[in-house]
Amino acid sequence: MKTRIILVVSFLFIFISLSYSQQYTLSKERILLKAKNIDKSNINTISYLSGYSDLKISYNTSIYNNYCYETKYRTFFDENLNLFSNPENINTDADYGLITAIKNNSIELQKVFNKKKYGNADFCDIDDKDKLIVNYYVRTEHGNYFLDVTNSFSNEININIDFEGRYVIYSTFTGEYLQDISSDSLIFIYDFKNIINDEPAKTELTCRECIKPQITGDYIYYGKKFFYFPGTDAYDWKIYRAPKFNLSKSELLAEYIEIILVSPDNKYILGKKYLYGKETFVILNTETKKFNYILGRDYSKYKYFYSPAFKQFAFDEGNYFIYINYPKEFPFNSIGADAKRERTSKEANQKFWEEYKHQPLLNE
């Protein structure tokens, strides 16, 4: 009788393990060999993703000027034609050096350095938190504006533009050691389609341990830190969604997943989650609150983005674009037991990643 019970328990364990492993699948990719960026012919330049405009991807080009790289030009990449535009100058005030710029349709956000006041300091050593040196300058079709940002004592600063090109979202996170009594995160939303007294309407939100807020449509999405092992500093992230200006009505979308990027249609979130010893990208379905892993490569080596032409999450490998098809199934619940971190051995980790591997790209 005892032997029979052991056999039944063993069979159930094997059945559950096999059923669970069958839920893992390789990502469905579409790979495009990328045309050469015209600006990259100069060995003293670097190009990087910097936004969208008219369904094209924007790339900035920085030039090495004896002290460091300074952003000077922009090109646009047409995904349908697989073609880069000719480079164009990025306009800046003569007194300012351009550290970087983000362009989303009608808004361009520039992070600038006051060269006239502070000289040609090393751009690479500029600290985002130094308000005296770094300024944020917004160019729109209606006018140009400096943001009156608050950044003292912030350990982390995040700034982005919504896909539509209406809102600039600026957030600060101080962390637990420098936190205010009421909050340690401040979120400022600037509305550039609502100009009052020559300034964009500004909304301030407060939050506890919140990161990476993003506005999409009528919603704001953000990550929130939580400690999952009592008595230790082991932490992970949750993802929330709330009406644009009302965090008190926040809805939990996921646990143990870090927010990365929200699709413009509000349907999906690109996130990161711990799996078999690695931080792994996932796609979260916001309606069903289920997710699936993006398996097959070390995608963390590449620059992620949302494709405005093909409406997919994608990765820029350098020579290739890797587009990720949305999964047909989302087998894992984003809240509850499926979402929790699992402790695994080094042997199990190695075996798992050997099993779920795409063929390498030609240059790898």
VOKELUM-55303 format. One line per field, with one value per residue (C-alpha): x, y, z; residue number from 1; residue in one letter. Coordinates in steps of 0.001 Angstrom, whole numbers, plus 524288, in hexadecimal, padded with zeros to 5 digits. Layout:
c1 <- X;...
c2 <- Y;...
c3 <- Z;...
pos <- NUM;...
code <- A;...
//
This chain:
c1 <- 80000;80B0C;811FE;8056F;803DA;811F1;80FE3;8036C;809EF;815B8;80CEB;80562;81203;8173A;80A21;80971;817AC;815A4;8090C;80FB1;81B9B;812F3;80E21;81B8E;81D78;8278D;823F7;81E76;827DA;82846;8362D;83988;8474C;8486C;84D01;85940;85774;85DBF;86366;86B03;87552;87CF2;8845F;88339;8746E;86AA3;85C1B;85133;8425A;83BB0;82D19;82328;81D75;81340;81442;822FD;82D6A;8364C;844FB;84E12;85C41;8668B;873FD;8804E;8854D;89233;88B8A;87FEB;8748F;86B2A;85E50;85DC3;85588;84943;84523;8381D;8369F;82B2B;8286B;81FEB;82A63;835F9;83C0E;842B3;84039;84B26;8505E;84AA3;84FB6;8492E;84672;84B9A;84E32;85C37;85EF6;85B61;861CA;85880;85A60;84EF8;841A5;834FB;82AFC;81D2C;8153B;812B4;81B2D;829E2;82FEE;83E15;84748;850CD;85CF0;85FA9;86CCA;86D4D;86BFB;873B0;87D14;87FCB;87F7C;87FA7;871E5;873C5;87590;86996;86069;851D1;84F24;85740;84CA2;85686;85C98;8526A;84603;83A9B;8360F;829AF;8275A;8197D;81240;80C78;818D0;824C7;82554;82EBC;8290B;828A9;82CBB;82F93;83B03;84261;8461D;840A8;8473C;8401D;83A4B;83196;82C6D;824A5;81A75;80DA5;80C6F;8029B;80C13;803D0;80916;816AC;81783;82283;82425;82DBB;83046;83816;8381D;835AC;840EF;83D59;82EAC;824C6;81A95;80FAD;816DC;82406;81FC2;81B11;814A7;812F5;80A4A;80BB7;800A4;80598;7F81E;7F351;7FB88;7F7FE;7FEFE;8094C;80C34;8077C;7FD62;8046A;7FEF8;8069A;8043E;80A80;80D2A;814B2;81FEF;81AA4;822C0;821E6;81477;80F4C;802F9;7FB7E;7EE29;7E60D;7EEB8;7FB75;8036A;80E2C;81679;81689;820F0;81D6F;82524;82198;829BF;826A0;8323B;83B3B;83D84;839BC;83055;82966;81F66;810DC;80A01;7FE34;7F4EC;7ECED;7E4D9;7EE5C;7EDD7;7E8AF;7F1FF;7E838;7E090;7EC2B;7E9F0;7F409;7F7E6;803B3;80CCD;81B44;81BF7;8232B;81C68;8243A;81B54;80C9E;806BE;7FF3C;7F27A;7F344;7F25D;80027;80BA3;819B0;81F7D;82ABF;829D6;8332E;83356;83D53;84815;84619;83E36;835A2;82C85;81E07;811B7;80650;7F835;7F1F4;7E405;7E5C0;7F0EF;7F8A7;80647;80FD2;81E99;826CE;83046;83AF8;84594;84BF5;84344;84898;8549E;84C38;844D0;8362D;82BFE;81DF4;81CA2;8138B;81257;80FCE;809EF;8128C;81CF8;82A31;838CA;843BD;84F63;857BC;857A3;849EE;83C87;83617;82746;81FFC;812B3;80883;806BE;7FA99;7F981;7FCEB;7FDED;802D6;7FAC8;8015A;7FBD9;7FD1A;804DB;808CA;80F23;8177C;8262F;82AB6;837A3;83F00;84C3E;8577C;85606;8477C;84A3C;8546B;84BCB;8401E;84766;84DE2;84063;83A3F;843AA;841DB;84BF1;85632;855FF;8602E;86931;86838
c2 <- 80000;80939;80640;8091B;81662;819F9;8162F;81E47;82A2A;828B3;827BB;833E2;83B7A;8378D;83AC7;84842;84B1B;8472B;84EF7;85AF9;859D2;85892;86672;86BF2;86ED2;8758C;88334;884BA;88DFE;89577;899C1;8A4F7;8A7D6;8B653;8C003;8C7B4;8D4AD;8DF56;8E5D8;8D9C0;8DB63;8E405;8DC0D;8E759;8E68B;8DE04;8DCA6;8D890;8D752;8E3C1;8E344;8E3AA;8ECFA;8EA9A;8DBD0;8DC30;8D8EE;8E410;8E257;8EC69;8ED76;8F23B;8F702;8F61E;903F5;90212;9012A;8F82A;8F4DF;8FFFF;8FDBB;90501;8FE37;8F637;8EC52;8E581;8D734;8D2A8;8C4A0;8C1CB;8C61F;8C1EE;8CF25;8D9F1;8E832;8F1E8;8F793;90464;90DAD;90DA7;91BCE;920D4;92DFF;93265;93343;9250A;91824;90D13;900EB;8F972;8FB7D;8F3BD;8F65D;8F0F5;8F697;90509;90607;90606;904FD;90950;90745;912A3;917F0;9266E;927B7;93682;9364C;92A21;9284D;91C07;91267;903E1;90055;8F256;8F693;8FF38;8FAE9;8FB1E;8FF21;90B8F;9158D;92084;91A24;91181;9176A;9115D;91901;915B1;919C3;9194B;91EA2;92933;92D96;929BD;927E9;924D5;91B44;91FE9;912AF;90E96;9055C;907D4;8FB9B;8F291;8E56F;8E2B1;8EB9F;8E6E7;8EF7B;8EBA0;8F00E;8E930;8E2EA;8ED15;8F833;8FFC0;8FD16;8FDAA;8F561;8F87A;8F053;8EFAD;8E48A;8E70E;8D981;8D55C;8DCDF;8EA65;8E91C;8F333;8EFBF;8EF51;8EA74;8E74D;8E8B9;8F4D4;8F446;900AB;90048;90B82;90D0F;913D4;914A5;91C8A;928E7;93252;93F69;93AEC;92EBA;920AE;91C71;914E8;90A31;90507;8F761;8F129;8E2CB;8D92E;8D1DE;8D3C0;8D351;8D51B;8DB7B;8DB82;8E173;8DA60;8DF87;8E228;8DA28;8DB57;8CF0B;8CDD4;8C439;8C2FB;8BCF7;8B27A;8A9B1;89B70;8951F;89AB5;89F19;8A0D8;8AB1D;8A191;8A8ED;8A838;8B050;8B110;8B7BE;8C094;8C7D0;8D3AE;8DE8F;8E8A5;8F213;8E986;8DFA1;8DCC3;8D47C;8CC23;8BE35;8B379;8AD49;8A500;8A089;89D3E;8A41B;8B0D7;8BA4D;8BDC5;8C2A5;8C3B5;8C1EE;8CDEA;8C620;8C2CB;8B439;8AFB3;8B2D1;8AF13;8AB62;8A449;898B5;88F87;881D5;87706;88003;88AF9;89747;893D5;89C11;89901;89DE3;8A08A;8A098;8ABB7;8A6D4;898C8;89B96;89063;8905D;88891;88899;88D2A;881CA;87E39;8888D;8916E;89CBC;8A525;8A79A;8AEF9;8BBD1;8B9C7;8C266;8C285;8C1B8;8CC82;8C64C;8B835;8BAC6;8B0E7;8B0D8;8AF57;8AF58;8B63E;8AD0B;8B66C;8AF45;8A9BC;8AD6F;8A23F;8A3C5;89BC3;8967C;8971C;88998;881F3;87DD5;88444;87863;87EC7;886B1;8939E;893B8;8885D;87BB5;87C1D;88952;88654;884CB;876B7;87273;869C1;86345;866ED;859D0;85C1B;869DD;86542;85A2C;86347;86D7A;8630D;85DE6;86AFE;870BF;8765D;8748B;87F49;88AFA;88AFA;89480;88DCA
c3 <- 80000;80399;7F6BC;7EF2A;7F5E6;7F2B1;7E472;7E38A;7E9C5;7E0C6;7D4D6;7D8D3;7DAF7;7CD8A;7C71B;7CD70;7CA01;7BBC5;7BABF;7C04C;7B774;7AB75;7ADD6;7AA8B;79C1E;793B2;78F63;781AF;77AEA;76E37;76B38;76222;75D71;75FFF;755C0;758F8;75FD3;7578C;763A9;767D4;75D2E;7668B;770B6;77A5E;77AF6;7820F;77EF3;7881D;7885C;78CB6;789FE;77F04;7751A;76A87;76C68;76AB5;774BD;778C7;77AB6;78094;77C83;78613;78201;78A15;78C84;793C4;7A0FB;79EC3;795B8;792F5;78BCC;77EE6;77498;772CF;76898;766D0;76373;75B26;75F3C;75366;749D4;7524C;74F92;75760;75413;751E3;75E9F;76386;76DD5;77B23;77E7A;78B6C;79181;78EDB;79D78;79FE4;79CDE;799C2;7A1F6;79C46;79617;7953E;78AAF;78AE3;77FCC;782C6;78F11;7902E;79DBA;79EE0;7AA48;7A932;7AFCB;7B16E;7AA71;7AB7B;7BA44;7BDB1;7B244;7AA74;7B5B1;7B32A;7AEC0;7B325;7C134;7C1FD;7CCC1;7C9AF;7D7B2;7D6CB;7D40D;7D290;7C6A1;7C00A;7BA75;7B330;7A762;79FE6;791DA;78C84;780BA;7898B;79093;7986C;7A71C;7B22F;7BC0C;7CA2A;7CF7A;7DD72;7DECC;7EB7C;7F328;7E8BD;7E712;7DA6C;7D013;7C518;7BA37;7AE3E;7A460;7A19A;7942F;78F94;79245;79BF6;7A997;7AF65;7BBB9;7C526;7D176;7DCAB;7E613;7F278;7F866;80659;80CA4;80794;80735;80B1B;8157A;80B5A;7FF53;7F98B;7EB65;7E450;7D6F7;7CEDB;7C2D3;7B927;7AF55;7A304;79CFF;7A892;7A959;7B44B;7B59B;7ABD3;7B3CB;7B252;7BC59;7C702;7CFDB;7DB81;7E0E5;7ECDB;7EEAA;7F725;7F09E;7E2E4;7D673;7C7B7;7C66D;7B87A;7B2D5;7A83D;7A450;7B080;7B999;7C0FE;7C34C;7CD5B;7D4DC;7E3A5;7EC37;7F63A;7FF5F;7FD32;807E9;81588;81D85;811C8;8074C;7FC5F;7F39F;7E69C;7DF20;7DCE8;7D183;7D351;7CA5B;7CE69;7C859;7C335;7CEAE;7D9C1;7DFC9;7EAB0;7E0E5;7DD1F;7D87D;7DA81;7CD82;7D11E;7DBEA;7DAE4;7CDAC;7CAFC;7C1C6;7B5A1;7AAC1;7A86E;79AE4;795EA;79536;7A3DA;7A0EB;7A401;7ACC3;7AA40;7B754;7BDBF;7C6DB;7CDC2;7C7DF;7CA00;7CEA4;7C4A4;7C2BA;7B71D;7AEBB;7AF47;7A882;7B194;7ACCE;7B48C;7B26D;7B6EB;7C062;7BAA3;7B4C7;7ACAE;7AC46;7A0B7;79FCD;79646;79772;7A14A;79D05;7A814;79F88;795AC;795F1;79753;790C3;78C01;77D45;7787C;76AFD;76EEE;77C6B;78363;78DBF;7876F;789F8;782BB;78271;77A84;76D8D;76F03;773EA;77B50;77BA2;785C3;781B2;78C56;7924F;78EA1;79CBB;7A9A0;7B29C;7BF1F;7C8BF;7CBE6;7D9C5;7E337;7E321;7D4AB;7D674;7E268;7E19D;7E189;7E75A;7DDD2;7DDA8;7D4AE;7CDE8;7CB74;7C688;7BCDB;7B7F5;7B60F;7AE0F;7A5AD;7A23D;79EB1;794DE;78721;77C8A;77E03;774E9;76A1A;77137;77E73
pos <- 1;2;3;4;5;6;7;8;9;10;11;12;13;14;15;16;17;18;19;20;21;22;23;24;25;26;27;28;29;30;31;32;33;34;35;36;37;38;39;40;41;42;43;44;45;46;47;48;49;50;51;52;53;54;55;56;57;58;59;60;61;62;63;64;65;66;67;68;69;70;71;72;73;74;75;76;77;78;79;80;81;82;83;84;85;86;87;88;89;90;91;92;93;94;95;96;97;98;99;100;101;102;103;104;105;106;107;108;109;110;111;112;113;114;115;116;117;118;119;120;121;122;123;124;125;126;127;128;129;130;131;132;133;134;135;136;137;138;139;140;141;142;143;144;145;146;147;148;149;150;151;152;153;154;155;156;157;158;159;160;161;162;163;164;165;166;167;168;169;170;171;172;173;174;175;176;177;178;179;180;181;182;183;184;185;186;187;188;189;190;191;192;193;194;195;196;197;198;199;200;201;202;203;204;205;206;207;208;209;210;211;212;213;214;215;216;217;218;219;220;221;222;223;224;225;226;227;228;229;230;231;232;233;234;235;236;237;238;239;240;241;242;243;244;245;246;247;248;249;250;251;252;253;254;255;256;257;258;259;260;261;262;263;264;265;266;267;268;269;270;271;272;273;274;275;276;277;278;279;280;281;282;283;284;285;286;287;288;289;290;291;292;293;294;295;296;297;298;299;300;301;302;303;304;305;306;307;308;309;310;311;312;313;314;315;316;317;318;319;320;321;322;323;324;325;326;327;328;329;330;331;332;333;334;335;336;337;338;339;340;341;342;343;344;345;346;347;348;349;350;351;352;353;354;355;356;357;358;359;360;361;362;363;364
code <- M;K;T;R;I;I;L;V;V;S;F;L;F;I;F;I;S;L;S;Y;S;Q;Q;Y;T;L;S;K;E;R;I;L;L;K;A;K;N;I;D;K;S;N;I;N;T;I;S;Y;L;S;G;Y;S;D;L;K;I;S;Y;N;T;S;I;Y;N;N;Y;C;Y;E;T;K;Y;R;T;F;F;D;E;N;L;N;L;F;S;N;P;E;N;I;N;T;D;A;D;Y;G;L;I;T;A;I;K;N;N;S;I;E;L;Q;K;V;F;N;K;K;K;Y;G;N;A;D;F;C;D;I;D;D;K;D;K;L;I;V;N;Y;Y;V;R;T;E;H;G;N;Y;F;L;D;V;T;N;S;F;S;N;E;I;N;I;N;I;D;F;E;G;R;Y;V;I;Y;S;T;F;T;G;E;Y;L;Q;D;I;S;S;D;S;L;I;F;I;Y;D;F;K;N;I;I;N;D;E;P;A;K;T;E;L;T;C;R;E;C;I;K;P;Q;I;T;G;D;Y;I;Y;Y;G;K;K;F;F;Y;F;P;G;T;D;A;Y;D;W;K;I;Y;R;A;P;K;F;N;L;S;K;S;E;L;L;A;E;Y;I;E;I;I;L;V;S;P;D;N;K;Y;I;L;G;K;K;Y;L;Y;G;K;E;T;F;V;I;L;N;T;E;T;K;K;F;N;Y;I;L;G;R;D;Y;S;K;Y;K;Y;F;Y;S;P;A;F;K;Q;F;A;F;D;E;G;N;Y;F;I;Y;I;N;Y;P;K;E;F;P;F;N;S;I;G;A;D;A;K;R;E;R;T;S;K;E;A;N;Q;K;F;W;E;E;Y;K;H;Q;P;L;L;N;E
//
